[in-house]
Amino acid sequence: MFRDGRLFIGKGEKEVYIEPKMANRHGLIAGATGTGKTITLKVMAESFSDMGVPVFLADIKGDLGGCVKKGAENENITKRLDSMGISRDEFTFTGYPVRFWDVFGEGGHPVRTTISEMGSTLLSRLLGLTDVQSGVMDIVFRVADDKGWLLIDYKDLRAMVSYVAEHSKELLNDYGNVTKQSVGAIQRSLLRLEDEGAEAFFGEPNIDISDWIQTNEKGQGYINILHCVKLYHSPLLYSTFMLWLLSELFETLPEVGDPEKPKLVFFFDEAHLLFKGAPTALVDKIEQVVKLIRSKGVGVYFITQSPSDVPDTVLTQLSNRVQHALRAYTPSEQRAVRAAAQTFRPNPAFSTETAITELATGQALVSFLDAKGVPGIVEKAMILPPQSAMGPIDDERRKAEIEADDLYGKYEEEVDNESAYEIINAEREALLKEEIAAAKEQQKKAANEAREKEKKASAGGRKKKTATEKIADKAMNTIGREIGKSISRGLLGSLKKFM
């Protein structure tokens, strides 16, 4: 809810707000399952939209589509609004401008990028390649670039890796050594990514980032919802997409310093998927992007169960915190609660550590940066209800919204332009034709040479019989012998007759 030039998020002893100028200092929404994280995410997304800031959020469970529909009052919402002293004149139910996206093109507009846009370095990090293997991947990209061969889709990359392996001896002097072991490791890693559905992500038309940074005719920012129900089951591809997205924004958007409000805000649900089992190089890249993307006017908010799911190097960049209830039944959970409590600026009115385990659903410990960038004292607050509908929308409504969108048709049809795969295949076909033609020419030459030898042999007086002639002579000799035998038998028969 956008009120008095600030984002009104909740109320406890006092109202809690996010300052627009501090919203791009990133944030964290944490809490156990069922404690209200999704409600908080929706309230923040709606507030940013009302402020004219586009939002991009990952919908893991498929229940955020309701943002497009007007909400309805019920008993729980009535109690919450009354307890917070918010009048119905001020709080109105409404739907928001929503655009649906989906890497697989099933629950929204397809989202694609090209292999070239992903780049060798980022791709190597995501695949967990060693330094030597990453060097081979660099050669693959460099050879393609030098030859002017576009790396667009997944089959381009596969074809290019095979090409470099086949021509390793020719490339050695100019590019360095390419070992079979490194190529094999890259191909196995690519197969793993392919098994998760990467073919759908790489291709054209590739996404135009500016399509996510738009407002409607009322000045509201679009809420871009990435349908992740299927993508969530492909952790490597999910991480690939999210990291590419941050990197693309960082490289594309201009420096804006400290704007009065963000240009775009991202919410990454199930943030642990970005970090679980990730190589150090990948975590370092995420930390770097999160740290520097603030100057591009982009805010990043991670949603996860516990702050411990996020590496400390990244956690230190998240200044706006909403902590829902955590459970502390085991020693490890107790340590997690203690660690979460220590990240807040203490409030003398209550124990932060104790409060975390006692929060009701929809209630949270909140600390946002003030107008000067100083973390606020932690407050125990009830989060506002969302103004849009709770829960998912049916497939018919989703389809109708997608087809009614101005962007419909821009990304729906995949285009397969000529690129490395087609060029390499054409080159192989041309080489095969040349080899076949050369073989035929060799056969023809050999036949001509044989005929010439026969001619020379026949012109030399005593002719050396050819194999055909030898066979003919042998046949004639056999026939002659048989005729001779018949004549002899006939003569003997006649003599016997007269004797």
C-alpha positions in Angstrom: 0.0 0.0 0.0 1.5 3.3 -1.1 0.8 6.1 1.3 2.3 9.5 2.0 5.1 8.8 -0.5 6.2 5.7 1.2 5.5 1.9 1.1 3.2 1.1 4.0 3.9 -2.5 4.9 2.5 -3.1 8.4 1.8 -1.8 11.9 2.6 -2.8 15.5 3.3 -0.2 18.2 3.9 2.1 15.2 3.5 1.9 11.5 6.4 0.5 9.4 7.4 1.9 6.0 10.0 1.3 3.3 11.5 4.5 2.1 11.5 4.6 -1.7 15.0 5.9 -1.9 16.2 3.0 0.2 14.3 0.2 -1.5 17.2 -0.6 -3.9 19.4 -1.4 -0.8 17.9 -4.9 -1.2 16.1 -7.0 1.4 15.2 -10.4 2.9 11.9 -12.0 3.7 12.4 -15.1 5.9 10.3 -17.4 8.0 9.1 -21.0 8.3 6.5 -22.5 5.9 3.0 -21.1 6.5 4.0 -18.0 8.5 3.1 -15.4 5.9 6.1 -14.9 3.6 3.9 -14.9 0.5 1.5 -12.3 1.9 4.5 -10.0 2.7 5.8 -10.5 -0.8 2.4 -9.6 -2.4 2.0 -6.5 -0.2 5.4 -5.3 -1.1 4.9 -6.0 -4.8 1.6 -4.2 -4.8 3.1 -1.2 -3.0 5.9 -0.9 -5.5 3.4 -1.2 -8.4 1.3 1.6 -6.9 4.5 3.7 -6.6 5.1 3.2 -10.4 7.9 0.7 -10.0 7.8 -2.5 -12.1 8.3 -5.7 -10.2 9.6 -9.1 -11.2 8.9 -12.1 -9.0 9.3 -15.9 -9.2 6.1 -17.8 -8.6 7.3 -21.2 -7.2 3.9 -22.5 -6.1 1.8 -21.0 -8.8 -0.3 -19.0 -6.3 0.7 -15.4 -7.2 -1.5 -15.1 -10.3 -4.2 -13.7 -8.1 -2.4 -10.4 -8.3 -4.4 -9.7 -11.5 -7.8 -10.1 -9.7 -9.5 -7.8 -7.3 -9.4 -9.1 -3.7 -12.4 -9.7 -1.5 -13.0 -9.1 2.2 -13.3 -12.0 4.6 -13.4 -12.5 8.3 -9.6 -12.7 8.7 -9.0 -9.6 6.6 -11.7 -7.7 8.5 -10.1 -8.5 11.8 -6.6 -7.6 10.6 -7.7 -4.2 9.2 -9.7 -3.4 12.3 -6.8 -4.3 14.6 -4.5 -2.0 12.6 -7.0 0.8 12.6 -7.2 1.0 8.8 -10.5 2.3 7.4 -12.2 0.8 4.3 -12.1 4.2 2.6 -8.3 4.0 2.7 -7.9 0.3 2.0 -9.5 -0.7 -1.3 -9.5 -4.1 -3.0 -8.1 -4.0 -6.5 -6.3 -6.0 -9.2 -2.9 -5.1 -10.6 -1.3 -5.0 -14.0 0.3 -8.4 -14.4 2.4 -10.0 -17.1 3.0 -13.7 -17.1 6.3 -15.3 -18.1 7.5 -18.9 -18.3 10.9 -20.3 -19.4 9.0 -23.2 -21.0 6.3 -21.0 -22.6 3.4 -22.9 -20.9 2.2 -20.5 -18.2 3.3 -17.2 -19.7 5.3 -15.5 -22.5 8.4 -17.6 -23.3 11.6 -16.3 -21.8 14.7 -16.9 -23.9 18.3 -15.8 -24.2 21.1 -16.8 -26.6 24.2 -18.8 -25.7 26.3 -15.7 -26.7 24.4 -13.5 -24.3 24.9 -16.0 -21.5 28.7 -15.9 -22.2 31.5 -18.3 -21.6 32.4 -17.2 -18.1 28.9 -17.4 -16.6 28.1 -20.6 -18.4 31.3 -22.2 -17.1 30.6 -21.1 -13.5 27.1 -22.5 -13.7 28.3 -25.8 -15.0 30.9 -26.0 -12.3 33.8 -26.4 -14.8 37.4 -26.5 -13.6 39.8 -23.8 -14.7 41.2 -26.0 -17.5 37.7 -26.9 -18.7 36.6 -23.2 -18.5 39.6 -22.4 -20.7 38.4 -24.9 -23.3 34.9 -23.3 -23.1 36.6 -19.9 -23.8 38.2 -21.4 -26.9 34.8 -22.6 -28.1 33.4 -19.2 -27.8 36.5 -17.5 -29.3 36.6 -19.8 -32.3 32.9 -19.1 -33.0 33.4 -15.4 -32.7 36.5 -15.4 -35.0 34.6 -17.3 -37.6 31.5 -15.2 -37.3 29.3 -18.1 -36.3 26.5 -17.2 -34.0 25.9 -19.2 -30.8 22.1 -18.9 -30.4 20.6 -22.0 -29.1 21.6 -25.2 -27.3 22.4 -27.2 -30.4 24.8 -24.5 -31.5 26.8 -24.9 -28.4 26.8 -28.7 -28.6 27.9 -28.5 -32.3 30.6 -26.0 -31.6 32.1 -28.1 -28.8 32.3 -31.1 -31.1 33.8 -28.9 -33.9 36.6 -27.7 -31.6 37.3 -31.3 -30.5 37.4 -32.5 -34.1 39.8 -29.7 -35.2 41.9 -29.5 -32.1 45.2 -30.1 -34.0 44.5 -27.3 -36.4 43.5 -24.9 -33.6 46.4 -25.7 -31.3 48.8 -23.0 -32.5 46.3 -20.2 -32.5 44.1 -21.1 -29.5 45.9 -23.6 -27.3 45.5 -27.2 -26.4 42.0 -28.9 -26.3 42.1 -32.2 -24.6 39.6 -35.0 -25.0 39.1 -35.2 -21.2 38.1 -31.5 -21.0 35.7 -31.8 -24.0 34.2 -34.9 -22.4 33.6 -33.1 -19.1 32.0 -30.2 -20.8 29.7 -32.4 -22.9 28.6 -34.3 -19.7 27.8 -31.0 -18.0 25.8 -29.8 -21.0 23.8 -33.0 -21.0 22.9 -32.5 -17.3 21.7 -29.0 -18.1 19.9 -30.3 -21.2 18.1 -32.9 -19.1 16.7 -30.0 -17.0 15.1 -28.4 -20.1 17.8 -25.9 -21.1 16.8 -26.2 -24.7 13.7 -24.1 -24.0 15.7 -21.3 -22.4 18.3 -20.8 -25.2 17.0 -19.4 -28.5 15.4 -16.5 -30.3 13.6 -14.2 -30.1 15.6 -13.4 -26.9 14.0 -11.3 -24.2 14.2 -7.6 -24.3 14.9 -6.4 -20.7 13.0 -3.2 -21.3 9.7 -5.2 -21.5 10.1 -5.8 -17.8 10.5 -2.1 -17.0 7.1 -0.7 -18.0 4.1 1.0 -16.4 0.5 0.9 -17.5 -1.7 3.9 -18.5 -2.4 4.6 -14.9 1.3 4.9 -14.0 1.3 1.6 -12.1 4.4 -0.6 -12.5 3.7 -4.0 -14.1 4.0 -7.0 -11.9 6.0 -9.5 -14.0 5.3 -13.0 -12.7 7.7 -15.8 -13.7 5.7 -19.1 -13.6 8.2 -21.4 -11.9 6.1 -24.5 -11.0 8.0 -26.6 -13.5 11.3 -24.6 -13.4 11.5 -25.1 -9.6 12.1 -28.9 -10.2 15.2 -28.0 -12.3 17.5 -26.3 -9.7 20.4 -25.9 -12.1 18.3 -24.3 -14.8 16.5 -22.1 -12.1 19.9 -20.9 -10.9 21.1 -20.4 -14.5 18.1 -18.2 -15.3 18.2 -16.1 -12.1 21.9 -15.4 -12.3 21.7 -14.6 -16.0 18.9 -12.2 -15.2 20.8 -10.3 -12.6 23.9 -10.2 -14.8 22.0 -9.1 -17.8 20.4 -6.2 -15.9 23.7 -5.2 -14.5 25.3 -5.1 -17.9 22.4 -3.5 -19.7 21.1 -0.8 -17.4 22.9 2.5 -17.1 24.3 3.9 -13.8 21.8 6.0 -11.9 23.4 6.4 -8.5 20.8 6.7 -5.8 17.5 7.4 -7.5 14.4 8.6 -5.7 12.8 5.2 -6.3 14.0 2.0 -7.9 13.7 1.3 -11.6 12.9 -2.3 -11.0 12.6 -4.7 -8.0 13.2 -8.4 -8.0 11.8 -11.0 -5.5 13.6 -14.4 -5.6 11.5 -17.0 -3.9 13.2 -20.2 -2.6 16.4 -18.3 -2.5 18.3 -21.3 -1.2 18.2 -22.8 -4.7 20.6 -20.2 -5.8 23.2 -21.1 -3.2 22.7 -24.8 -2.2 25.7 -26.8 -3.5 26.8 -23.8 -5.6 30.6 -23.5 -6.3 32.4 -20.6 -4.5 32.9 -18.8 -7.9 29.2 -18.8 -8.4 28.4 -17.4 -5.0 31.1 -14.8 -5.5 29.4 -13.7 -8.8 26.0 -13.4 -7.0 27.6 -11.3 -4.3 29.3 -9.1 -6.8 26.1 -8.5 -8.8 23.9 -7.9 -5.8 26.5 -5.4 -4.4 26.8 -3.4 -7.7 23.4 -3.6 -9.2 22.1 -1.2 -6.6 23.7 1.7 -8.5 21.6 0.6 -11.5 18.5 1.3 -9.6 17.5 -2.3 -9.1 16.4 -3.8 -5.7 16.8 -7.5 -5.0 14.7 -9.2 -2.3 15.4 -12.9 -1.3 12.6 -15.0 0.1 13.6 -18.1 2.1 12.9 -20.0 5.3 16.0 -19.0 7.3 18.6 -16.2 6.9 21.2 -19.0 7.2 20.1 -20.2 3.7 21.9 -17.1 2.3 25.7 -16.8 2.5 26.9 -14.2 4.9 28.7 -12.3 2.1 25.3 -11.8 0.4 23.3 -11.4 3.6 25.3 -8.4 4.6 23.9 -6.6 1.4 20.3 -7.1 2.5 19.3 -4.0 4.5 15.5 -4.2 4.6 14.5 -7.2 6.7 11.1 -9.0 7.4 11.5 -12.0 9.7 8.4 -14.2 10.2 8.2 -16.9 12.8 10.9 -19.6 13.0 10.6 -22.9 14.9 13.3 -24.0 17.3 12.7 -27.7 18.1 16.3 -28.9 17.4 19.7 -27.5 18.4 20.4 -26.5 14.9 17.1 -24.6 14.6 17.8 -22.9 17.9 21.2 -21.7 16.5 19.4 -20.4 13.4 16.9 -18.4 15.6 19.8 -16.9 17.6 21.7 -16.0 14.4 18.5 -14.4 12.9 17.9 -12.3 16.1 21.5 -11.0 16.0 21.0 -9.4 12.6 18.4 -6.9 14.0 19.0 -3.7 15.8 17.6 -4.6 19.3 14.4 -3.1 20.7 14.5 -2.7 24.5 10.8 -3.4 24.6 11.2 -7.2 23.9 13.7 -10.0 23.3 14.2 -10.4 19.6 15.2 -14.0 19.9 12.2 -15.0 22.0 9.8 -13.0 19.7 10.9 -14.9 16.6 9.5 -18.1 18.0 6.3 -16.6 19.2 5.1 -14.6 16.2 1.6 -15.4 14.9 0.9 -16.0 11.2 1.0 -12.8 9.3 3.1 -11.1 12.1 6.8 -10.4 11.6 9.8 -8.6 13.0 10.5 -5.7 10.7 13.5 -3.5 10.3 13.8 -1.1 7.3 16.4 1.6 6.5 15.3 5.1 7.4 15.6 8.1 5.1 19.2 8.5 6.1 20.1 4.8 5.4 20.2 3.8 9.1 18.7 0.4 10.0 15.6 1.0 12.1 15.1 -0.6 15.5 13.3 -3.9 15.1 9.5 -3.7 15.4 7.0 -6.4 15.9 4.3 -5.7 13.3 1.2 -7.2 11.7 1.7 -7.2 7.9 -1.1 -5.6 5.8 -3.4 -7.9 3.8 -3.0 -7.7 0.0 -5.4 -5.7 -2.0 -5.5 -8.3 -4.8 -7.0 -11.8 -4.7 -5.3 -14.5 -2.8 -4.4 -17.8 -4.4 -3.9 -18.9 -8.1 -6.1 -18.2 -11.1 -7.5 -20.8 -13.4 -5.9 -21.7 -16.7 -8.6 -20.0 -18.8 -8.1 -16.7 -17.0 -4.3 -17.0 -17.3 -4.6 -17.7 -21.0 -6.9 -14.7 -21.5 -4.5 -12.4 -19.7 -1.6 -13.6 -21.7 -3.4 -13.2 -25.1 -4.8 -9.7 -24.1 -1.3 -8.5 -23.3 0.3 -6.0 -25.7 3.4 -8.3 -25.9 1.4 -11.3 -27.1 3.0 -12.6 -30.3 6.4 -11.0 -29.7 8.0 -14.1 -28.1 5.5 -16.9 -28.7 6.9 -18.2 -31.9 10.5 -19.5 -31.7 12.8 -18.5 -34.6 15.6 -20.8 -35.8 18.0 -18.6 -37.7 21.2 -19.8 -39.4 23.9 -20.1 -36.7 26.8 -22.3 -35.8 24.9 -25.6 -35.9 23.6 -25.1 -39.5 27.0 -23.8 -40.7 28.9 -26.7 -39.2 26.5 -29.2 -40.6 26.6 -27.5 -44.0 30.4 -27.6 -43.9 30.4 -31.3 -43.0 28.0 -32.1 -45.8 30.2 -30.1 -48.3 33.3 -32.0 -47.1 31.5 -35.3 -47.4 30.5 -34.4 -51.0 34.1 -33.5 -51.8 35.3 -36.8 -50.4 32.8 -38.8 -52.4 33.6 -36.8 -55.5 37.4 -37.4 -54.9 36.8 -41.1 -54.4 34.8 -41.4 -57.7 37.5 -39.5 -59.5 40.2 -41.8 -58.1 38.1 -44.8 -59.2 37.8 -43.3 -62.7 41.5 -42.6 -62.8 42.3 -46.2 -61.8 40.0 -47.6 -64.5 41.6 -45.4 -67.1 45.1 -46.4 -66.1 44.1 -50.1 -66.3 42.7 -49.6 -69.8 45.9 -47.9 -70.9 48.0 -50.7 -69.6 45.9 -53.2 -71.6 46.4 -51.1 -74.8 50.1 -50.9 -74.3 50.3 -54.7 -73.7 48.3 -55.5 -76.9 50.5 -53.1 -79.0 53.7 -54.9 -77.9 53.8 -57.9 -80.2 53.3 -60.9 -78.0 50.1 -59.9 -76.3 49.6 -60.8 -72.7 46.2 -62.2 -72.3 43.8 -60.4 -70.1 41.9 -62.1 -67.3 38.8 -62.1 -69.5 40.6 -63.6 -72.4 42.1 -66.3 -70.1 38.6 -67.2 -68.9 37.3 -67.4 -72.5 40.2 -69.6 -73.6 39.7 -71.9 -70.6 36.0 -72.1 -71.5 36.8 -72.8 -75.2 39.3 -75.5 -74.2 36.7 -77.2 -72.0 34.1 -77.1 -74.8 36.7 -78.5 -77.2 37.5 -81.3 -75.0 33.9 -82.2 -74.5 33.3 -82.1 -78.3 36.3 -84.3 -78.8 35.1 -86.8 -76.3 31.7 -86.9 -78.0 33.2 -87.5 -81.4 35.4 -90.2 -80.0 32.5 -91.9 -78.4 30.5 -91.7 -81.6 33.3 -93.2 -83.7 33.8 -96.1 -81.2 30.1 -96.7 -81.3 30.0 -96.9 -85.1 33.0 -99.3 -85.1 31.3 -101.6 -82.6 28.2 -101.6 -84.8 30.2 -102.9 -87.8 32.2 -105.4 -85.9 
